[in-house]
Amino acid sequence: MIQGKWFAPGETLPDSILSVRRAVFGRGADSLDALSWNAVIFSDDVPCAAGRIWWEDGAFWLGDICVLAPYRGRRIGDLALRLLLFKAQDHSAREVRLRAPESVTGFFARLGLRPVSRDGDSVEMMIPGDQIDLDTCKNCTKANCPNRK
Ligand SMILES: CC(C)(COP(=O)(O)OP(=O)(O)OC[C@H]1O[C@@H](n2cnc3c(N)ncnc32)[C@H](O)[C@@H]1OP(=O)(O)O)[C@@H](O)C(=O)NCCC(=O)NCCS
């Protein structure tokens, strides 16, 4: 079973969760965690994905969104990103920003984030809060889906 869990700013992050960040980015806890909401996804109670959101300089920032390699391609990253965008909406975010390598901008573009600047391989992306759309059915082509009225 896939489950999501939130850790509030300042809450101690268990090492099992930091191990996901460490495995993907090679680093663990830092001073930003005290300011961030951390989202973690569990697959059958095993932490397999994470990401965080914090407020800085007039915008909500998303960062360190990661899925352990064996769990990729199962829409777990999509769930992590949607959780973070939902949190931004919940906080009435005026805009949401992130910095990501060029190779993953397509992943974020699917949910409406657009490149606003580049610094080497790092791309800054942004979506105005009022343009966040978490409707999973919108672009689905599945016929006869029970979700369709
Ligand atoms: C980017 C990452 C989070 C994606 O996680 P994932 O669980 O494999 O992605 P999902 O299975 O949820 O993919 C959802 C959709 O995004 C697409 N997608 C995934 N990675 C993509 C990429 N790099 N570029 C473009 N599209 C991508 C998938 O094809 C899928 O498309 P669909 O809706 O048409 O089926 C994961 O590859 C990762 O941890 N990468 C390393 C860390 C990183 O670079 N993080 C970003 C910096 S903040």
The ligand as a Tripos MOL2 file, in Angstrom:
@<TRIPOS>MOLECULE
LIG
   48    50     1     0     0
SMALL
NO_CHARGES

@<TRIPOS>ATOM
      1 C1         12.1380   13.0080  -10.9780 C.3       1 LIG1
      2 C2         11.6230   11.8580  -10.1160 C.3       1 LIG1
      3 C3         11.1740   12.4240   -8.7670 C.3       1 LIG1
      4 C4         10.4260   11.2070  -10.8230 C.3       1 LIG1
      5 O1          9.8750   10.2100   -9.9830 O.3       1 LIG1
      6 P1          9.0770    8.9380  -10.5740 P.3       1 LIG1
      7 O2          8.3700    8.2840   -9.4450 O.co2     1 LIG1
      8 O3          9.9830    8.1010  -11.3940 O.co2     1 LIG1
      9 O4          8.0520    9.6510  -11.5650 O.3       1 LIG1
     10 P2          6.5500    9.1590  -11.8810 P.3       1 LIG1
     11 O5          6.5230    7.6920  -12.0960 O.co2     1 LIG1
     12 O6          5.6300    9.6900  -10.8410 O.co2     1 LIG1
     13 O7          6.2910    9.9150  -13.2640 O.3       1 LIG1
     14 C5          5.0900   10.6390  -13.4940 C.3       1 LIG1
     15 C6          5.1460   11.1420  -14.9290 C.3       1 LIG1
     16 O8          6.3000   11.9920  -15.0880 O.3       1 LIG1
     17 C7          7.0970   11.5170  -16.1720 C.3       1 LIG1
     18 N1          8.4990   11.6970  -15.8200 N.ar      1 LIG1
     19 C8          9.1980   11.0880  -14.8540 C.ar      1 LIG1
     20 N2         10.4750   11.5240  -14.8430 N.ar      1 LIG1
     21 C9         10.5630   12.4350  -15.8570 C.ar      1 LIG1
     22 C10        11.6120   13.2410  -16.3710 C.ar      1 LIG1
     23 N3         12.8500   13.1950  -15.8560 N.pl3     1 LIG1
     24 N4         11.3350   14.0650  -17.4080 N.ar      1 LIG1
     25 C11        10.0840   14.1350  -17.9600 C.ar      1 LIG1
     26 N5          9.0480   13.3870  -17.5000 N.ar      1 LIG1
     27 C12         9.2940   12.5510  -16.4750 C.ar      1 LIG1
     28 C13         6.7300   10.0390  -16.2940 C.3       1 LIG1
     29 O9          6.9800    9.5640  -17.6010 O.3       1 LIG1
     30 C14         5.2450   10.0530  -15.9720 C.3       1 LIG1
     31 O10         4.5510   10.5140  -17.1220 O.3       1 LIG1
     32 P3          3.0260   10.0940  -17.4590 P.3       1 LIG1
     33 O11         2.1620   10.9090  -16.5450 O.co2     1 LIG1
     34 O12         2.8590   10.4690  -18.8940 O.co2     1 LIG1
     35 O13         2.9340    8.6130  -17.2010 O.co2     1 LIG1
     36 C15        12.7080   10.7710   -9.9130 C.3       1 LIG1
     37 O14        13.1820   10.3580  -11.1870 O.3       1 LIG1
     38 C16        13.8950   11.2060   -9.0780 C.2       1 LIG1
     39 O15        13.9090   11.0110   -7.8590 O.2       1 LIG1
     40 N6         14.9470   11.7660   -9.7280 N.am      1 LIG1
     41 C17        16.1900   12.1570   -9.0260 C.3       1 LIG1
     42 C18        16.0080   13.3320   -8.0970 C.3       1 LIG1
     43 C19        15.7220   14.6290   -8.8160 C.2       1 LIG1
     44 O16        16.3620   14.9680   -9.8100 O.2       1 LIG1
     45 N7         14.7510   15.4010   -8.2550 N.am      1 LIG1
     46 C20        14.3780   16.6900   -8.7830 C.3       1 LIG1
     47 C21        15.1460   17.7900   -8.1380 C.3       1 LIG1
     48 S1         14.1570   18.6770   -6.9840 S.3       1 LIG1
@<TRIPOS>BOND
     1     1     2 1
     2     2     3 1
     3     2     4 1
     4     2    36 1
     5     4     5 1
     6     5     6 1
     7     6     7 2
     8     6     8 1
     9     6     9 1
    10     9    10 1
    11    10    11 2
    12    10    12 1
    13    10    13 1
    14    13    14 1
    15    14    15 1
    16    15    16 1
    17    15    30 1
    18    16    17 1
    19    17    18 1
    20    17    28 1
    21    18    19 ar
    22    18    27 ar
    23    19    20 ar
    24    20    21 ar
    25    21    22 ar
    26    21    27 ar
    27    22    23 1
    28    22    24 ar
    29    24    25 ar
    30    25    26 ar
    31    26    27 ar
    32    28    29 1
    33    28    30 1
    34    30    31 1
    35    31    32 1
    36    32    33 2
    37    32    34 1
    38    32    35 1
    39    36    37 1
    40    36    38 1
    41    38    39 2
    42    38    40 1
    43    40    41 1
    44    41    42 1
    45    42    43 1
    46    43    44 2
    47    43    45 1
    48    45    46 1
    49    46    47 1
    50    47    48 1
@<TRIPOS>SUBSTRUCTURE
     1 LIG1         1 GROUP 0 **** ****
